[in-house]
Amino acid sequence: MRYVIVGGSIAGLACAGRIRELDSTSDVLILSEEARPYSKMALPSLLAGEMKSDNIWLDVPADVQFRGLENAVRIEPGKHIVTTLKDQEIAYDRLLIASGAGASLPDFEGSDCSSIFTIRNMSDILGIQKKMKTAKKHKVIISGAGLVSMEMGDAFLKQGFKPIYLVSSQKILSQILDEGGSDFLKQYLPAKGAEFHFGQSIKSVHESDVGIVVETVSGNNFEGDFLVVGKGAVPNTGYLAASGIALDDGVLVDEYLKTSHEDLFAAGDVCQAFDMMHNEKRVNALWPVAIEQGRHAAMNMTCYHDPYQGSISRNVVTIFGTVVFAAGLSRSTDLESYHRQSSNRYAGIMLKDGRLAGAVFINVRIDPGCYLLAMQSRTEIAHLKDVLLSGSLSYVHLHPFLTASRIF
């Protein structure tokens, strides 16, 4: 048996490690566009100077072959063959697609300027670090106020650069926060050193003697040393266009993380699998989900036939000294919701049929695992809304309900 994994990030590594635990004799091969695996989650910390470059590397599981700089360019499911960038044909018995996602590219005049960076890979960070050494204004213009943009702005501030955000919408972290949470951050974060300009879409970028000038559609100009575009990620599925594999936003999989073709599975940022809270297939490009899916796919690629229950979208991030947690249907406006706010804290919960369906906490200490378990188990919990809002939900609160349903 030969297992081939396309993608050398955490989903692929997690799958390879689990395969090796379940099958100690078969060949396991990882094909990666990167020279060696590393933690992409740690890139902002690397830029902020909080982590040394030597600590960013990830280990390849024992007895697993890793081929760097040899990413796949074509998969032929009928022939069970992967063709690599080096034009090598590699046969497989079972294959995992874990090719991750790439940065969403900008589309405006001057978008090919050398002072514009996206954030996805180590090469992006190295390019930014080089540009920072010759910076004169010590100002970075950042397009968007999503997770990646916010983390990068935090890293720049720690290096003495002022982050200037140009946000096309009126919200911060609009993809994960409810309106109350976003409004709280709009009032709270500027005092931490970040500068925000809302309703500003980029029209053009031009280089100047001291950096760049960004012109917005509304006619405003902003100057800085360079521009960082953090407008999200797009699953890497281009090389699969002629494969016949079913695609939507990502690679579509069934309850076993199997694609539309036999012996072909998917996991991680490229995988469109079942989301428990949205009750539909979605791409949840999250580190813990990638690990879960990689390990679960390995089980079904080897000797098991075990359904994947699905994932729950969740994020925990610290930005400008502010801790933000969001999970589930955290943006929904159609659910029963409750909120609590003070000068430096915000809490919001969303209930559906008396069950926790979403949560937002800012600067509130919680046990994330408890809130995720409450969602996953669909425990009737409406009578505990004060406990939920306070951030003090614990396994003690959940135990009677979970034992009754035999989850514990």
ZIHUJO-V686519 format. One record per residue. RES is the residue in one letter. SS is DSSP state (2 for helix, 1 for strand, 0 for the rest). OMEGA is omega as a letter, one per 30 degrees, with the letter a starting at -180 (none if undefined). Layout:
res=RES ss=SS omega=OMEGA
res=RES ss=SS omega=OMEGA
This chain:
res=M ss=0 omega=l
res=R ss=1 omega=l
res=Y ss=1 omega=l
res=V ss=1 omega=a
res=I ss=1 omega=l
res=V ss=1 omega=a
res=G ss=0 omega=a
res=G ss=0 omega=l
res=S ss=0 omega=a
res=I ss=2 omega=l
res=A ss=2 omega=l
res=G ss=2 omega=l
res=L ss=2 omega=l
res=A ss=2 omega=l
res=C ss=2 omega=a
res=A ss=2 omega=l
res=G ss=2 omega=l
res=R ss=2 omega=l
res=I ss=2 omega=a
res=R ss=2 omega=l
res=E ss=2 omega=a
res=L ss=2 omega=a
res=D ss=0 omega=a
res=S ss=0 omega=a
res=T ss=0 omega=a
res=S ss=0 omega=l
res=D ss=1 omega=l
res=V ss=1 omega=a
res=L ss=1 omega=l
res=I ss=1 omega=l
res=L ss=1 omega=a
res=S ss=0 omega=l
res=E ss=0 omega=l
res=E ss=0 omega=a
res=A ss=0 omega=l
res=R ss=0 omega=a
res=P ss=0 omega=l
res=Y ss=1 omega=a
res=S ss=0 omega=l
res=K ss=2 omega=l
res=M ss=2 omega=a
res=A ss=2 omega=a
res=L ss=2 omega=l
res=P ss=2 omega=l
res=S ss=2 omega=l
res=L ss=2 omega=l
res=L ss=2 omega=a
res=A ss=2 omega=a
res=G ss=0 omega=a
res=E ss=0 omega=a
res=M ss=0 omega=l
res=K ss=0 omega=a
res=S ss=2 omega=a
res=D ss=2 omega=a
res=N ss=2 omega=a
res=I ss=0 omega=a
res=W ss=1 omega=l
res=L ss=0 omega=a
res=D ss=0 omega=l
res=V ss=0 omega=a
res=P ss=0 omega=a
res=A ss=0 omega=l
res=D ss=0 omega=l
res=V ss=0 omega=a
res=Q ss=1 omega=a
res=F ss=1 omega=l
res=R ss=1 omega=l
res=G ss=0 omega=a
res=L ss=0 omega=a
res=E ss=0 omega=a
res=N ss=0 omega=a
res=A ss=1 omega=l
res=V ss=1 omega=l
res=R ss=1 omega=l
res=I ss=1 omega=l
res=E ss=1 omega=a
res=P ss=0 omega=a
res=G ss=0 omega=a
res=K ss=0 omega=a
res=H ss=0 omega=a
res=I ss=1 omega=l
res=V ss=1 omega=l
res=T ss=1 omega=a
res=T ss=1 omega=l
res=L ss=0 omega=l
res=K ss=0 omega=l
res=D ss=0 omega=l
res=Q ss=0 omega=l
res=E ss=1 omega=a
res=I ss=1 omega=l
res=A ss=1 omega=l
res=Y ss=0 omega=l
res=D ss=0 omega=l
res=R ss=1 omega=a
res=L ss=1 omega=l
res=L ss=1 omega=l
res=I ss=1 omega=l
res=A ss=0 omega=a
res=S ss=0 omega=l
res=G ss=0 omega=a
res=A ss=1 omega=l
res=G ss=1 omega=a
res=A ss=1 omega=l
res=S ss=0 omega=a
res=L ss=0 omega=a
res=P ss=0 omega=l
res=D ss=0 omega=l
res=F ss=0 omega=a
res=E ss=1 omega=a
res=G ss=0 omega=a
res=S ss=0 omega=l
res=D ss=0 omega=a
res=C ss=0 omega=a
res=S ss=0 omega=l
res=S ss=0 omega=l
res=I ss=1 omega=a
res=F ss=1 omega=l
res=T ss=1 omega=a
res=I ss=0 omega=l
res=R ss=0 omega=a
res=N ss=0 omega=l
res=M ss=2 omega=a
res=S ss=2 omega=l
res=D ss=2 omega=a
res=I ss=2 omega=l
res=L ss=2 omega=l
res=G ss=2 omega=l
res=I ss=2 omega=l
res=Q ss=2 omega=l
res=K ss=2 omega=l
res=K ss=2 omega=a
res=M ss=2 omega=a
res=K ss=2 omega=a
res=T ss=0 omega=a
res=A ss=0 omega=a
res=K ss=0 omega=a
res=K ss=0 omega=a
res=H ss=0 omega=l
res=K ss=1 omega=l
res=V ss=1 omega=l
res=I ss=1 omega=a
res=I ss=1 omega=l
res=S ss=1 omega=l
res=G ss=0 omega=l
res=A ss=0 omega=l
res=G ss=0 omega=a
res=L ss=2 omega=a
res=V ss=2 omega=a
res=S ss=2 omega=a
res=M ss=2 omega=l
res=E ss=2 omega=a
res=M ss=2 omega=l
res=G ss=2 omega=l
res=D ss=2 omega=l
res=A ss=2 omega=l
res=F ss=2 omega=a
res=L ss=2 omega=l
res=K ss=2 omega=l
res=Q ss=0 omega=l
res=G ss=0 omega=l
res=F ss=0 omega=l
res=K ss=1 omega=l
res=P ss=1 omega=l
res=I ss=1 omega=a
res=Y ss=1 omega=l
res=L ss=1 omega=a
res=V ss=1 omega=a
res=S ss=0 omega=l
res=S ss=0 omega=l
res=Q ss=0 omega=a
res=K ss=0 omega=l
res=I ss=0 omega=a
res=L ss=0 omega=a
res=S ss=0 omega=a
res=Q ss=0 omega=a
res=I ss=0 omega=a
res=L ss=0 omega=l
res=D ss=0 omega=a
res=E ss=2 omega=l
res=G ss=2 omega=l
res=G ss=2 omega=l
res=S ss=2 omega=l
res=D ss=2 omega=l
res=F ss=2 omega=a
res=L ss=2 omega=l
res=K ss=2 omega=l
res=Q ss=2 omega=a
res=Y ss=2 omega=a
res=L ss=2 omega=a
res=P ss=2 omega=l
res=A ss=2 omega=a
res=K ss=2 omega=l
res=G ss=0 omega=l
res=A ss=0 omega=l
res=E ss=1 omega=a
res=F ss=1 omega=l
res=H ss=1 omega=a
res=F ss=1 omega=a
res=G ss=0 omega=a
res=Q ss=0 omega=l
res=S ss=0 omega=a
res=I ss=1 omega=l
res=K ss=1 omega=a
res=S ss=1 omega=l
res=V ss=1 omega=l
res=H ss=1 omega=l
res=E ss=1 omega=l
res=S ss=1 omega=a
res=D ss=0 omega=a
res=V ss=0 omega=l
res=G ss=1 omega=l
res=I ss=1 omega=l
res=V ss=1 omega=l
res=V ss=1 omega=l
res=E ss=1 omega=l
res=T ss=1 omega=a
res=V ss=0 omega=a
res=S ss=0 omega=l
res=G ss=0 omega=l
res=N ss=0 omega=l
res=N ss=1 omega=l
res=F ss=1 omega=a
res=E ss=1 omega=l
res=G ss=1 omega=l
res=D ss=0 omega=l
res=F ss=1 omega=a
res=L ss=1 omega=l
res=V ss=1 omega=l
res=V ss=1 omega=l
res=G ss=0 omega=a
res=K ss=0 omega=l
res=G ss=0 omega=a
res=A ss=1 omega=a
res=V ss=1 omega=l
res=P ss=1 omega=a
res=N ss=0 omega=a
res=T ss=0 omega=a
res=G ss=2 omega=a
res=Y ss=2 omega=a
res=L ss=2 omega=a
res=A ss=0 omega=a
res=A ss=0 omega=a
res=S ss=0 omega=a
res=G ss=0 omega=l
res=I ss=0 omega=a
res=A ss=0 omega=a
res=L ss=1 omega=l
res=D ss=0 omega=l
res=D ss=0 omega=l
res=G ss=0 omega=l
res=V ss=1 omega=a
res=L ss=1 omega=l
res=V ss=0 omega=l
res=D ss=0 omega=a
res=E ss=0 omega=l
res=Y ss=0 omega=a
res=L ss=0 omega=l
res=K ss=1 omega=l
res=T ss=0 omega=l
res=S ss=0 omega=l
res=H ss=0 omega=l
res=E ss=0 omega=l
res=D ss=0 omega=l
res=L ss=1 omega=a
res=F ss=1 omega=l
res=A ss=1 omega=l
res=A ss=0 omega=l
res=G ss=2 omega=a
res=D ss=2 omega=l
res=V ss=2 omega=a
res=C ss=1 omega=l
res=Q ss=1 omega=a
res=A ss=1 omega=a
res=F ss=1 omega=l
res=D ss=1 omega=a
res=M ss=0 omega=a
res=M ss=0 omega=l
res=H ss=0 omega=l
res=N ss=0 omega=l
res=E ss=1 omega=l
res=K ss=1 omega=a
res=R ss=1 omega=l
res=V ss=0 omega=l
res=N ss=0 omega=a
res=A ss=0 omega=a
res=L ss=0 omega=a
res=W ss=2 omega=a
res=P ss=2 omega=l
res=V ss=2 omega=l
res=A ss=2 omega=l
res=I ss=2 omega=l
res=E ss=2 omega=a
res=Q ss=2 omega=l
res=G ss=2 omega=a
res=R ss=2 omega=a
res=H ss=2 omega=l
res=A ss=2 omega=l
res=A ss=2 omega=l
res=M ss=2 omega=a
res=N ss=2 omega=l
res=M ss=2 omega=a
res=T ss=0 omega=a
res=C ss=0 omega=a
res=Y ss=0 omega=l
res=H ss=0 omega=a
res=D ss=0 omega=a
res=P ss=0 omega=l
res=Y ss=0 omega=a
res=Q ss=0 omega=a
res=G ss=0 omega=a
res=S ss=1 omega=l
res=I ss=0 omega=l
res=S ss=0 omega=l
res=R ss=1 omega=l
res=N ss=1 omega=l
res=V ss=1 omega=a
res=V ss=1 omega=l
res=T ss=1 omega=a
res=I ss=1 omega=l
res=F ss=0 omega=l
res=G ss=0 omega=a
res=T ss=1 omega=a
res=V ss=1 omega=a
res=V ss=1 omega=l
res=F ss=1 omega=l
res=A ss=1 omega=a
res=A ss=1 omega=l
res=G ss=1 omega=a
res=L ss=0 omega=a
res=S ss=0 omega=a
res=R ss=0 omega=a
res=S ss=0 omega=l
res=T ss=0 omega=a
res=D ss=0 omega=a
res=L ss=0 omega=l
res=E ss=1 omega=a
res=S ss=1 omega=l
res=Y ss=1 omega=a
res=H ss=1 omega=l
res=R ss=1 omega=a
res=Q ss=1 omega=l
res=S ss=0 omega=a
res=S ss=0 omega=a
res=N ss=0 omega=l
res=R ss=0 omega=l
res=Y ss=1 omega=l
res=A ss=1 omega=l
res=G ss=1 omega=l
res=I ss=1 omega=l
res=M ss=1 omega=a
res=L ss=1 omega=l
res=K ss=1 omega=a
res=D ss=0 omega=l
res=G ss=0 omega=a
res=R ss=1 omega=a
res=L ss=1 omega=a
res=A ss=1 omega=a
res=G ss=1 omega=a
res=A ss=1 omega=l
res=V ss=1 omega=l
res=F ss=1 omega=l
res=I ss=1 omega=a
res=N ss=0 omega=l
res=V ss=0 omega=a
res=R ss=0 omega=a
res=I ss=0 omega=l
res=D ss=0 omega=a
res=P ss=2 omega=a
res=G ss=2 omega=l
res=C ss=2 omega=a
res=Y ss=2 omega=l
res=L ss=2 omega=l
res=L ss=2 omega=l
res=A ss=2 omega=l
res=M ss=2 omega=a
res=Q ss=2 omega=a
res=S ss=2 omega=a
res=R ss=0 omega=l
res=T ss=0 omega=l
res=E ss=1 omega=a
res=I ss=0 omega=a
res=A ss=2 omega=a
res=H ss=2 omega=l
res=L ss=2 omega=a
res=K ss=2 omega=l
res=D ss=2 omega=l
res=V ss=2 omega=l
res=L ss=2 omega=a
res=L ss=2 omega=a
res=S ss=2 omega=a
res=G ss=0 omega=a
res=S ss=0 omega=l
res=L ss=0 omega=a
res=S ss=0 omega=l
res=Y ss=2 omega=l
res=V ss=2 omega=l
res=H ss=2 omega=a
res=L ss=2 omega=a
res=H ss=2 omega=a
res=P ss=2 omega=a
res=F ss=2 omega=a
res=L ss=2 omega=l
res=T ss=2 omega=l
res=A ss=2 omega=l
res=S ss=0 omega=l
res=R ss=0 omega=l
res=I ss=0 omega=l
res=F ss=0 omega=none
